[in-house]
Amino acid sequence: MSDEFENVARMIESAGSVVALTGAGISVESGIPDFRSPGGLWTRFDPSIYATFESFVNDPSKFWEMAEELNPLLEGAEPNPGHLALVELERLGKCDTVITQNIDNLHQRAGSSDVLELHGTFRCGTCLKCGMKHTYEEIEQAAAGRVVPVCMSCGGSIKPDVVLFGEPLNARVLQRAVELATGCDLMIVVGSGLEVFPAASLPDYARRGNARLVFFNIATTAFDSVADVIIVGKAGETLPRVVEVYRGLSEGCTGTE
Ligand code: APR
């Protein structure tokens, strides 16, 4: 395994621009379940009932029922060594931007300075009736004693600023993500099954821009055939090891001293 770590570390060393694309798997070791692994969120809540924009508009109580289980995990989660490894890579000048599908704010709390949240964030919400913005804390207050939190101004339904199925992504965020993917020399994909588009198309944009791809995952993905290297293991263990080897290279320690 150390040869693979050194191989990836040398790919990082020789890359001019490195971009990280992360999915729910990087936050599993922070106590937040992913979606499609055994026991994942979608194995317990049918997303067509609990997580589409249409289902939210028709009956927001379903989404909030699921949020009742998920929110305490999001609130109580701390960045894990996988998140921190990407911060260290940024400190070493090799990963300026993290493109994430996650809504858990853990990359920002870990210290990553440029995070593109493709699927939004749970940290705030918007009233579907009047458009008033609400912080997470205001949503929690508005939810007190209710099944569905309502707007403090007009009583309308508040929707968290997460992208639900059937909802468009923020066009500016997506455009910047495509530009970064297309222009990078190396994309490291961490903890994503690459099953949801357009996020799952970003590795292909990177490939078409002649970038190399490294996947960090505990299982196979639909795109494994296009990866240059696949590091199998928990991201909280494998990513820090690769960054440690890269740090050694960058500080002039050759080999695996
Ligand atoms: N380390 C590395 N990889 C892991 C770990 C771990 N500790 N735990 C799980 N994984 C991997 C799984 O093997 C899987 O490939 O993380 C991936 C998680 O895949 P999904 O559950 O499909 O999550 P994700 O790829 O982020 O889903 C994308 O789908 O439902 C939407 O909006 C939701 O952003 C989400 C999007």
Boltz pocket constraint, residues with backbone or C-beta under 6 A from the ligand:
constraints:
  - pocket:
      binder: B
      contacts: [[A, 22], [A, 23], [A, 24], [A, 25], [A, 26], [A, 28], [A, 29], [A, 34], [A, 35], [A, 36], [A, 37], [A, 40], [A, 101], [A, 102], [A, 119], [A, 163], [A, 190], [A, 191], [A, 192], [A, 193], [A, 194], [A, 195], [A, 196], [A, 216], [A, 217], [A, 218], [A, 219], [A, 220], [A, 221], [A, 233], [A, 234], [A, 235], [A, 236]]
      max_distance: 6.0
